[in-house]
Amino acid sequence: LTKFDLDDAGNAISALLGDVYPLRLGYTAVVCRSEGASQAGVTFEEALKAERDFFARHPKLQPLQSQCGIPNLAQRLQFLLLNHIREALPTLRSNMQRLADNCREELTALGDESLEKQMGQGPFLLHLISSYVRNFADLLEGRVGHRLQEVPPAKVMGGARIHHIFHRIFAQAVLDFDAFTGLSDMDIRVAMRNAAGPKPKLFVPEMAFERMVKRQIQKLEEPALQCVSMVFEELKLLASQSDSPEMRRFVGLREKMLEVAHAVIRRSLQPASNMVSNLIRIEREYINTDHPDFIGGLGAMSCVQEARPESSPKATSASTASTSLSNEAGDVIQLPPVPLVVMPAEAPSEREHMDTKLLKSLLLSYFTIVKRKLIDSVPKTIMHFMVNRVQESLHAECIAALYQTDLFGELLAEPEELRVKRRSCEAKLAEVRKAQELLVHICDAAAGAG
């Protein structure tokens, strides 16, 4: 409260006590030099003495001497300031430390120029190539580490995606593929009739079984080749995710590295595809009916007999209303013409019905064996001819293509905007360090004053 010496009505004391407008920290009464006193040459020390004499003479202010005078005000403000500094210092130091850590992380992402100067361009380029190949292998093998302060990825990544392709996409699609897709009972009956030729068949023709099972096996080639293509795309994705923070500084090097990696991956595509096609061809070329898991003729017959209903379907007699073997005009027998397209009767006879079920049982058993074999062999083939081959040859291919003296300058050239950004980040980090040192001095001073 200023101009306390000009109050004649005594209202200033009520204000000093907080009766008029209460404040949490209270009031301090002061008597400032007037403009006339300043012009008259009254010094600050003289003004402080006059203020002290005024409050000492005032009878009502004797109990409130601690709330009166500029020295008490200064002491009070110093106490409040030191307390505020003590309370704010931990937060300020924490904020400065966080800001410094962010600057260091940004500098790490921008790359360290001193490492290249210390190692030289050749060894530094080898270091970058080795880091890239190591990151590729780590992603593929699941050895990706995460910093403690980072949240682990909430999605499948790296080599685990290839496992997902093998066992959740390809295997499930093959298992769900019906053995009789695109194969009706009429197709089976036609195949059995054609395999028998002009002779009446006593047993289910083996030729019909082989033709139909080969036809169904061929349908598995397309999903197997699709599996190869999916793994091919995943390897290219891994190649684009394997660059280290240091390598991101060099746009030319990163592009060349991806170009070499994609070329290595692309060269492995055709051998893997050819081998997968060969697996399908191998299954088609030799139908092994002696396989221990194959149901066989006796097993299929037993299954058909068990599933046979009591009333077997009866063959419908052919209608003779439209075709007569005798000519009404005479006694000469006239045969009807042979149709252009000959098909079995719409309703199968009991024998045809039994043979169809028997052949379907044999086909289902053998096709299930082939599916299980391909679910196991196709991933192994892709791993050997594509994934492992890429992993084994990537390092040598990158060195052969990139480690050339005349390419060092082009590959290790940084964009100018990145250099500017690094210098700005370094200057910011220097300012933060100065602020941290200042906070340490303030903290020491506050502790000494306390």
Disulfide bonds with the S-S distance in Angstrom:
none
